[in-house]
Amino acid sequence: MSSHGNNLETLDLRGQQCPYPFVHTRLFLEDMPLGSMLRIIVDNKNSSVNVPKSLDAWGQQVCQVQQCDGDLWEIIVRKKTNEQS
């Protein structure tokens, strides 16, 4: 589910429907140190919109959202807070 390289971890959430992509992303980010970067891969349009929106509302920094190949989207986020709310 994750890989290491260039200080950017990858969370592959293909096949998951909302709200699970955000739930898995949040749990993954909670274990990462502040300032860490995470690349999230999703394969549905709803997740490509809802995950960044939820991350932003949580206080994380969404750096990039782009459609990369057909039905795949890449979301890059930097962990900015440890807030649990």
C-alpha positions, 0 to 999 in steps of 0.5 A: 500500500505504500512505498518509500523514495525521495521522501515521498510516500505513496498510498494507492487507494484504487478500487476504494469508494468514498469515504474510504479513501479519505479515512485511509489517507487520514489514518496514514497521515496521522502516523507520519511526521509533520512536513512529510509528503504523501502521494495518494492515487485514486481511480474515481472522480469523486475521490479526486475532489472529496479527498483534497477538500477533506484534507484542506478542511483538516488543515493539511496542505494539498500541493497538487491534484492532477489526472495522470492516466485515464481514470487515475488521479494523483493527490500530493499532500504535505502534513501540516498539522497533528490536529485530530478534529 
